Amino acid sequence: MSDLDAEFPPYAPPKALWLVTLADLALLLVGFLVLINASRIDRAELARGLRDGFGDATQAAEPAMPVAAMTVAFAPGSATPASTAELVAWARDAARDPRVTLSITGSADGSSVDVDPATGSGAVLAADRARAIAAALAPLVRADRLSIMTSVRPGGRAGLVTFAFAGDPVRSSVK
C-alpha cells in the first residue's frame, strides 16, 4: 500500500443523477411560485407589515388629506407679505381642530427680478417667503402641526398655506 492510498479514501460510487435533476426542478418550481406571488403584493401593505414586524422607530405617518388652501401675495423680490390679516383669521379658525395640520409652501416666479436681493437666488427668496408666513402663524399654531416647504419649480410670487386633516391622534395602548 502506497502513501497515496493511506491519504485518500477509496473511490465512492456516484449518487443517482435523477435525484439532482429532481432537486433542480423543485427549486425552479418554488422560484416560479414565489415570482407569481410577488407580483400580487401591495407594496404599501408590505412596507407596513415590515415596519410592524421589525418595529420602526420613526413610524412614517400617512400623508394628511388637504382640505382647504389660501394664497398670500408678495411683491417682486420681497419676502414681506402684502397682508396677513386675512390669513391669520383663516388660520385661527382652522387651527381650532387639533387634528388639522398647516403646510406652507413658498415660491418665486422664476424671473430675474423675483430673487433674494442678498444672494440672487429664487430658491432662497421662496424659503424666506415661507418663513415669513410661518412667523405670522407661529402664535396660533403649535410647531408640530406646521410644515414649511419651498417649490422647486417656478410658481407665482406667493406663499400657499394648506390646511389638511391629519386624522385622529395616535393613542398609546401602554398604560
N, C-alpha and C positions, 0 to 999 in steps of 0.2 A: 504494500500500500504506500502510495507516494504522499508527500506532504500536501499536495493539492487536494487529494481525496479527503484528508482529515479536515481541511479548512472549509470546504463546500459540502453541503448535504447532497444526497443523491437526487437526481432529476425527478421532479414531481409531474405527474400527468396533468395536462391542461383541463380546466373546468369545461363544462358543457357550453358551447357557443350560443345555444338558444337562450340561455339564461341572461347573457349580456344583451342580446337583441331584445328580449322581453323587458329588461330594465330600461333600455333606451326608449322603447315605445311607451312605457308607462310614464316616464319623465316628460316626453313630448305631449302626451295626453294631459297631464297635470298642468304643464305650461300653457297649453291651449285653453283649458278651462279657466285658469287664472286671468288670461288675457281677455276672454269673453266677459268675465265678471267685472274686471277693472273698467270696462267701457260703460258700465251701468251705474257707477258710483257717483253720487252727488259730491262734488269737491268741497262745498261748504260744510256738508254734513260730515265728511271725512275729517276736515280740519277741526271741526267742533269735537268730534269723537277723540281725536288725538290730543287736543287740549285738555279734555276731561280726563282722559286716561293717564296722561303724563303730568297733569297739574300745572297749567300755565299760570305763572305769577301775574302776568300783565292783564289777562282776561280781556282780550280785544272786544270792545263793545260793538253792538250793531250800530250802523250809522243812523243818525237821527233823521226823522221824517220832516222835511221842510213844510212849514205851514203858511208863512207869510214873509214878505220882504219889503224893505224900504231902501231907497237910494238917497245918498247925501251928496250934493253937488260941491265941486271945488273949482276955484279959478285956475287958469293955466299956470303951472309951475308952483302952485301953492298947496301946502298941507294943512291950511286952516279952512275948516268947513264954512260954507256960506251961512248956514243957520243950523243949530242943533236943537232948537226948542221943540219942533215937531217930532224929531227923532226921540228925544228924551221922554216926551209924553207917551209916544207909542211904545217905547221900551219899558217904561214904568208899568204900563198896563199888561204887557206881555210877560214881564218878569214876575208877576204875582203868582203864577203857577210854577211850583218847584220842579215840575217835570220838563220845563222848557229850557233849551239852550240857545244862546245867541252866537251867530257866526258872522264875523266881519271880514269882508274881502275888499282890499284896497286895489285900485287900478289907475293906470295912466293911459292916455290916449295914443301913445307911441309917436307923437310929433316931436319936433326938435325944441318946441317951446314948453312942452309939458314934461320937464325933467327937474330933478333936485338941483337947486342953484349951487350948492357946495360941491356935489360930485358929478353932476351932468348925467345922472342915471335915472331912467324912468322907474326902474325896479325899486330904488331907494325911496323915490317920491311915493310910489304905491304903498310901500311899507309905512312911511310916515303918515299917509292918509288913514290907513287902518289904525295906526296907533293913536291918532288924534280922535277918531271916533270912539275907540276903546276908552280913552281918557274921559270923554264926555259920559260914557255909560258906566264907568267904574263905581260911582257912588250908588248905582241902582242894582247892579248885577254882581254876584259873587264871581271871583276869578275862575272857579272850577266849572262855571256854566258859560264861559265866554271863550271863544277861539278866534284867533287872528290869522288871516291868510293874505297872500298877495296873488294877483292874477298874473300868470306867466305870459299871456297874450295881451296885446294892446286892447284896451276897452275904452270906456268913457272916462272923463275926468270926474271920477266918483268913487264913493265907497258904498258897497252893498251890504246891508245888515239883514240877515235872515234869521228868523226865529223858527226853531224846529222842536217837534215833540220827541223827546229822547226816551220816553217810556217811564214806567214806574221805577223808583229807586230800588236797587237790589237789596234785599233784606238778608242779613246773615242768619243762618239756621243755628249757629252756635250760641248758646245762652250762657 
